[in-house]
Every structure is written in C-alpha cells, then in structure tokens.
C-alpha cells in the first residue's frame, strides 16, 4: 500500500452540497494527521489537524479510523471558495517529514 | 500573522548551473524543511534541518543538494548542478517543534525552471 493514498477526483459539486474525501495511510504507528488545502500553484495551507478520533471546525469535519487506517474530510454547505485541492498528510514516525497524498480536487460551482 | 517567505518567486536557469533558493522561516521556529512539487505531482519531502544539522533527508536529496542556515534568519537550498528534472516548485516550511504533531507552515514557493 502507498504511504498516503487519496481519491484524486475531481469532485464537481454545486454550492451548498456536502462532499466527503477519503484517505488511507500505510504506517499503522502514525498518531497524527493533517488536511492541507492547496490552491492552484500556491503553497499548502493547513486546514485541520487530526490527533484522536476526529476534529470539527465550522463546516469542516475530519474523522480518523485507526483500525482501518482511514481518514476522511467532510465539507458541509460547500462554497465557491472551497474549490481547491485537498491534501491528506501524515508525518513520518519521527515527525521529521510530512508524507503527502496526491490530493483530491474539488470544484464547487454556482 | 507571521509567515514564511521565499525568494525568488521564479527562477530560470540553464542545465548544469548552480541555484540557491532562499527562505526566511517564521522567527521563533526551530525546525526547517524543504519540499518540492513537480508540476501535476504530489508534494515530496527533501530535507529537514534542526540545530544547524540535517535531521533527515529523502532519497531525492542527493549530493547535488545542500542546505545551510548562513545567519539567524535565512535558510537556503543549493542545487549544485541543475538537471532538467529539477524543474519544480520548491517549498520551504518551518515549525516551532519537531514532533509528529507539530504544524509545519509553508512559504509561497520558488518555481524553478531548468532549461
């Protein structure tokens, strides 16, 4: 299994829709995970950290299933400004490097 | 809000030339990183740096690459003899701590094009 794997999409949804992205990871010892957002030709920006079973921040909810080595990101009430690539990220065991998935592209239309 | 800055934003060079990419990490951060992203591909780790030493490097970070913290604010990535396949976006990142729960903050990147 690749270290961090994501469905590349693209996901094309209308404004107001709920959309979920999935991510699987191979290192069962990983304790923390991140969702970063990357706009076209820009740097990754932290969206959410996931340390325990999950995290919620406004319209965004991240969930972690350690048994299945699976992380999800749920976006409710999608906005046009949510259009971006969402990167699932796991640190290596020492925390000295971030391992990125290829990203899932979301396009929200009016 | 403090941020990581990088210069130049774009660099065009000829194959075989040396390039130095510069980064100013967030001022109270202690850990520094370089990543690269080839167009259309995922972000890849190159190297991490702490206390004036490399903490970890990937297999991409071969002998043509080096990093340095020449003063109290700058963190540089040098590519000694550039190859066509070095064309990519290079991101610098920094974090306060070095553990797996630490958030890394990314700079805006330097787009390197090797001709």
Contacts between the chains, C-beta under 8 A, distances in Angstrom:
chain1	res1	chain2	res2	distance
A	30	B	100	7.4
A	31	B	100	6.1
A	31	B	101	7.3
A	32	B	100	5.2
A	32	B	101	4.6
A	34	B	103	7.3
A	38	B	43	7.9
A	41	B	89	7.4
A	41	B	111	7.8
A	42	B	108	7.0
A	42	B	109	7.6
A	43	B	91	5.6
A	43	B	106	4.1
A	43	B	107	6.2
A	43	B	108	5.3
A	43	B	109	5.4
A	44	B	43	6.3
A	44	B	91	7.4
A	44	B	106	5.2
A	45	B	106	7.1
A	46	B	103	5.6
A	46	B	105	7.4
A	49	B	101	7.4
A	49	B	103	6.6
A	51	B	101	6.3
A	87	B	42	7.9
A	87	B	43	6.9
A	91	B	100	3.9
A	91	B	101	7.8
A	92	B	56	7.6
A	92	B	100	7.6
A	93	B	100	7.1
A	94	B	55	7.8
A	94	B	56	6.8
A	94	B	100	7.4
A	95	B	98	5.8
A	95	B	99	4.4
A	95	B	100	3.4
A	95	B	101	7.3
A	95	B	102	6.5
A	96	B	48	4.5
A	96	B	55	4.8
A	96	B	56	4.0
A	96	B	98	6.7
A	97	B	33	7.4
A	97	B	45	4.1
A	97	B	48	5.9
A	97	B	56	5.7
A	97	B	58	7.2
A	98	B	33	7.8
A	98	B	35	7.5
A	98	B	43	7.8
A	98	B	45	6.3
A	98	B	93	8.0
A	98	B	104	6.0
A	99	B	45	7.0
A	100	B	42	5.0
A	100	B	43	4.2
A	100	B	44	7.3
A	101	B	42	6.6
A	102	B	41	7.4
A	102	B	42	4.5
A	103	B	42	6.7
